[in-house]
């Protein structure tokens, strides 16, 4: 078998991890790929003290790797969506296969990059773009190939999950838990992508595209973050038998596909409710297999590098015998991709958790109940807490049955207009994870 040559662009966290895995596990990688996998070129704008390239060629111009005729597979690990997109395009046009961990690049530009790859008889692989070391892309694309995927839900951002775990287990306010995540290196100085759900939305749209055979449609994902969650909400949810998690949800229905990322109450007895810290997990419901759960490290140098190298090994098996890779990036060919409609969030049905402050006087609860009745929303549970000393307002917690979101939002506006209800009402969707 002829050797396969790879070039790495980017020696940051994941790039250095990939360098080390290729070096330290070279023997087992060769055995599994059935050919030697040689790192022959590194593109990095600066040195990484933890990576000694030895005799490997190093270029400060990352595009030199894309132009190198010796490189069979370019590994894009520079991040971002500008230089990375140009780099991947250059590699594909020069007849190189590409492996990337760049979820934003795939979610936002994957359709055109996959089409460009097909034009040049090469491919793009991106296992590491979703859930770090968890092989969820391979599971959806290959392991569950005989199933119609009905829905999937996932905790797919470790930073957000760490923050909610700290709030749940230690009663911390969001701002305190976020500061700790930043101090530990889990959150960036600007944590927007993590805590507002953008990172999770990138990952969700990639999984949904493979699961349902639809184009990548990042702009269609409804996204809501966790910054408004309070320890009180977590405590009340627990009292009702739920945990609050930040979920990505993709469901195929008769009306189209739901694509949404938001805080969610899930029953405490579900395995997903007990995924804590920086760990990730994805629950997938297949028509033949039923529910399957995938759990593991969602980030980190070597965990993500594990997924990068898995893609390299898959490609190396084909390249070693001069075969064009047969596994399609999105699981089906371009002619089988379906333009499925994405359901607007106002048309999605969910049960809801609501928390409001109400005046502790006769008639107020009757008015609250009337608002729900007027909007055809049935109540599953209602808890009115005792007022604090010298306080005339009481917390009221409502758990509704499933209702269309437009009705729920209309009810919220009516509730907030009541004289007996003060302040803004907190609302969190509920998922039972049973269909």
N, C-alpha and C positions, 0 to 999 in steps of 0.2 A: 504494500500500500504506500502511495506517495504521501509525504508529510503535508500538513496544512499550515500555512503561515498566517498569523494574525498580527494586527497592529492596534494598539490602544491609543485613543485620543482622550486625554484627561487623566491626571494622576492624583485626583482628590481622594475623598473617602472611599468611593466605590472603585475608582481606578486603581488605587493602591491595593485594595482588597483583592481585585481581580488579578493583579500582578502576582500577589502572594499565593493565591490559590493555584494559578497556572504553574508557578515555580514549585510550590511545596507538594502538589498532588500530580506532578507530571506523569508519574508511572501509571496511576490508576486512570488518569484522563486518557492516556495513550491506549490502555487496555480496552477502555469502553468505547473510544472513538475508532479503534482498530487502525489508528495511524498516529504518528507523532504530531502534536500540536505545538508549533514553535512561535514564540513571540519574537518578531523580527524588527519591529519598529514601534517607537513610542513618540506620540506627539504631545508635548506638554510645554506650556508657556513658562513654567518654573519647575525646579527640582523638588522632589519630595524626599526628605532625609530618610524616610523609612523604606525607600525603594532604591536599591543599588542596581542600575541597569546592566552592569558588567559590560559585555561586548555588544549589547543591543543598541542599534542605531536610535538616537534621540534627536528629534527636530523641534525647534521652537515654533515653527509654522506647522500647525496641525494639518493643514491641507496637503503637506508633503506626504502624509500617510495615505491620503486618498489617491495621490498621484503615483505612489510606489508600486511598480509592476510586480514586485515580489509578494505583496500582501493579498491574500485571498479573502480575508474577513476583516472588516474595519469595526472596531468596538467603540462606539460613541458614548463617552461618559463625561462630556464637558458641561452638560446641562444647558438650560435656557432654550429658546426657540428661534433664535436668529442665526448665530454662527452655527449652531448645531444643525439646523435645517440645511443651510448651504453646504456644510460638510457632508451630511448624509447624501444629499443630491449629487455632489461631486463623486462620492464613492460609488453610488449606484450607476452613474453614467460611465464610470470607468470599469464597470463590470465586476464590482466587489459586492459581496454580501455584507449586510450590516446587522450588528447586534447592538441594541441600545437599552439603557435603563431609564430613558427619558419619557416619563408619562405625559408631560405637557406636550412634547413634540408629537407623540403618537395620537393623543386625544384631539389635538387641534389640527394637525397636518397629516395624520396617518393615511387618510384616503388617497391623497395625491402621491405620497411617498410609496405606498404599496403599488399604485398604478405605475409609477415610474420604474419601480423595481421589476415589475412584470414585463415592461417594454424591453428591459435589458437582460432578461432571463436570469435575474438574481432575486434575492428575497430579503425581507426585513424581519428580524426576530426581536421580541420585546418582553420575554418572560419576566425580567427584572423590573419592568415598569410598574407592576402591580403587586403589592403585598410582599415586597422584599424576597425572602427566601422561600416563600410558600409557592409551590408549583401550580398556581391556580389557572394560569393561561393554558398550560398543557392539559390540565384536568378538563377544562371546558372544551378545548378544541379537539382533544384526542380521547382522553379517558371517558368522557361522557358523549362521545360522538353518536352513539345509538339512541340518545335521549332527545326528546323535545324539552328544552329547559323552560320551566314554567315561571320560576322566579329565583332571584338570588338576593341576599342581603349580606352586608359585610361591615365589620369594623376594620376600616382600611386606612386609618391614619393613627399611627402610634402616639403622636404628640397629643392629639385630642383625647385619646383613650387614657393616657397617663393623667391628664388634667382632671378628667371626670372621675378617675379612680381615686386621686388624692382628695377630691371634694367629697366623694362618697365615704371613703374609709376614715378620713381625718377631719371632716367638716370644714375644710378650707374654702374660703371665697375663691371665685374664679381668678381674680387678679393675683392672689397669693400662689395658687397652684401654677399659674402661667409663669410667674417669676421663678419658681423652683424648676419648672421644665426648661427654662432658658439657662438657668445656672448649671443644670446637668448636661446641657448641650442637646437636649431633645427638641427645643424650639429655637428658631432663629430670632435675631433681634427684632425683625419685623415678622411676627407670627401669622400674618393674615392668611396665607395659603392654607395653613394647618387649621387654625381655630375657626375660620369662616367657611371651611368645607371645600375650598377650591381644589386642593390636592386630592381629596377623596372623590370629587366630581370627575377629575381627570381619570382616575382609576376605574370608577364605576362605568364610564362610557366605553372604556376599552373592553371590560368584561361583558357588558350588555351587547356590544357589537358582535362578539364571538358567540355569546349565548343565543342570540335571536337572529343572527344572520342579517344584520342591518348595518348601514353605514355608521361610521363614527360621527356623533352629533353632540359635541361638547356644549355648544351654545344652547341646546335644548334641555340641559339638566337643571332642575330646580335646586338651588343651593341655599342652605341656611346654616349658620354657625352655632357655636355653643357659648358665646360670651354672655348671653342673658340667663343662662342656667344658674340657679342659686342653690345653696345647701338646703334651704327649706323645701325646694321642689324635690330634691333627691330624697329627703326624709319623708315627705308626704307620699312620694311614689313608692318608697319601700313599705310604708304602712299599708298601701293598697296592693302590695305583692309584686312590685315592679322594680327594675333598675333602669336608670337613664343611660343610654349609650348614643353615640353619634354614628348613625348608620348611613350607608349607601344602599338604596333600594332600587331594584330593577324588576319589574313585573310585566309579563305579557298577558294582555286581556283581550276580550273580543273587540274593544274599542281602540286598541293600540298598545303602546308600551309606556309604562310609568318609569321615569328616570328622576330620582330625587335623593338629595342628601340633606339630612336634618337631624336634630336631637329626637330621640324616640324612647318611649317607655316600652320595655319588653319584659315578659313574665320572668320572675326570679329563677324559676326552675329550668329555664332554657339554658343550654350550654353557652350560648352566645352572651347571656347576661353575666357570665362568670369569667369572661375574657378581660384580664386586668392589666394595668401598667401599659407598657409600650407594645404589647403583643397585638397581632392582627388575627382576624378569623373571617372566613367567608362560608356562609351556609347556602347550598344550592339544592333546589328541588327539581329533580328530573322525572320525566314521565315513566321511565322504566325502573330506575334505581331508587326513587324516593329521595329523601333528604340526605345529603352528604356534607360533612363539615371539614374545613381545611383550616388548620391553626398553626401559627408559628411566628417567628421573628419577621416583622414587617419592614425593618430597616436595619442599618448597620453595615459595616464594610464587608465582612466576609459572608454574612447572610445574603446580601444582595449579590455579591460576587458569585455565590453558589448558583444563582439563577442565570447570571451572565454566562458562566462557564457551561451550564447545561445547554444553553442555546448553541454555544460554540461546538460542543460535542455532537449535537444533533446534525449540525451543518457539516462537520468534519467527516462524519460517516458517509455522507453522500459525495462530498468533494474528493475523498480519497479514491473513489472509483469513477470519478468524472461523471457523476449523475446529478442532474438538476434537482434540487430539493423539491420533494413532492408535497410536503405539509404546507398548506396555504396559511398565510399570516392570520386571516380572520376565520379560518376553518372551512370556508367555501370559496368558490371562484367568483370573480366579479359578476358573472352572468346570473349567479344565484343570490346575490345580495338583494334584499327586499327593502323597499322604501316604506318602512312601517311608520305610521303616525305616532308622534310622541304626545301623550295626553297632558293637557295643561293642568297645572296644579289645582286650579279651582274646581276641576272635574274629578279629582281623586277622592275616593271614599276611605275614611279612617275613623276609628274611635279616637277620642281626644281626652286628654287630661287638662283641666282648667283650674287656675288658682286666682281668686279675687278677694278683695277686702270689702266687706259689707257692713252696713250699720246694724248694730244689735238692737233692733226694735221691731215690733209687730208689722207684718205686711211685706217686709223686704223680700223674704224668701219666697213668698207667694208671687211677687213680681218677677223674681229670677226664674221660677218654674214656668211662668207664663211665657217668658221669652223663648225658652226651649220648646215649649209646646207650639207656639206660633210658627217656629221655624222647622217643625217636624223632626225635632231631635229628641230622642229618648235618653233618659238618664239611667246609667247602670248603677252608679254609686254617688252619694253626696255626703260629705262630712263637713259639719259646721263645728269649728273649734270653739272652746270657751274663751271669752275675752280676757285679755291681760288685765291686771289691776288698774283701775282708773281709766280703762280704755273702752271706748264705745263701739269700736270696730272689731270684727272677728274675721279670721281667715275662713273662706269657704272653698272646699275642694270638690270638684265635680269630675266624674268619669262618665263620658257619654258612650253610647253605642255608635256603630259606624254611621257616618253621615257624610254627605258631599261637602267638600271644603267650602264652596261658595255659600252654602247654608250656614255653616259654622261661622264664617267671617261676618255674615250678616247678623247672626245672633250676638257675636262679640260687640259689634257696634251698638246694638240695642242695649246690651247689658251695661256697657260703659256710659251710656246716656242716662241710666237710671239714677235718681237722686240718692238711692240707698247704696249704690256701689261707687267706691272711690278708687281713683288711680287706674293704671293700665292693668289689664287682665293677662296673666301668663298662660300661654297655650302650647302644649307639646303633643305631637301625634303619638298614637299607640300602634304597635305591631304585635300580633299574637304569635306570628311565625308558624302558623299551622294551615297555611293555604291562602 
